[in-house]
Amino acid sequence: MTTDETPRWFTSSYSNNGGNCVEVAANLVASRGTVPVRDSKDQGGPILDLPAGAFSAFIEGVKSGNLHGI
């Protein structure tokens, strides 16, 4: 893994440090086409590599409130 492919994890500014958060590494979109996501409480645990388009659609759904049925 090159330096450019090292995940730079961050949590949302909306998380309020409550502990029930996910972290994302959006810096890998250009090189991998994915957005890795992990549980902030289990940083050594599993990582989901979501396709960039699916992650973007999820974020837009959250922002617009259109996540009915999920």
Phi, psi and omega in degrees: 000123179281169179303321181294339181259008176280123180299135172252097187284142172210158175249159180294147175292346178275357186286338178057021178054033180282351177095341180258068187232165169246156175244146178233156177236078184291348181292350182264003181300313184295318185275329184243339184076016180230162174240106176292140180228137178217164177283126182294337179276346183226068187295342176265001183278194183295153178238130175265124175263099182270136174304139185305319180295320179293320178296316178299318179296321177298313180299317178297322177296320178296313182298323184270349182077018183259049178251039181295138176086002178264000000 
